[in-house]
Amino acid sequence: MAGSWGCPHEVDDHCTKINNLPCNPGMKGCELAGRFRFADESKNERYWEKKGREKPTDTLGEAK
């Protein structure tokens, strides 16, 4: 089974949201950046920044 997604900003392999640059999911300005983790760790910097700002939770899932 395979899955896929389609970005509403990608037209002919270019990003209409970021100055018509070649589409590169996770690049700076991409709406996916920081929301998801990518296999290419160089694209995960924003994700880890956001994770670092989250409040710690206890074992019951309540914020401390």
C-alpha positions, 0 to 999 in steps of 0.5 A: 500500500502506498500513500501520497499527499498533494500540496495546494501550493505546488504547481508544475514542481514549483512552490507558488507560496515561496517565489516559485522556487522548486518544491522542496517540502520542509524548506524555510517558508513551507507550510510543512516546515516545523509541523512534521519530521522528515527523513532528511534531518536537515529539514527538521530544525524548525520541528525540534525548535518547536518541540523544545518550547513545549511545556513538559507534561507529567505521566498523566498528560497534565502540564507542570 
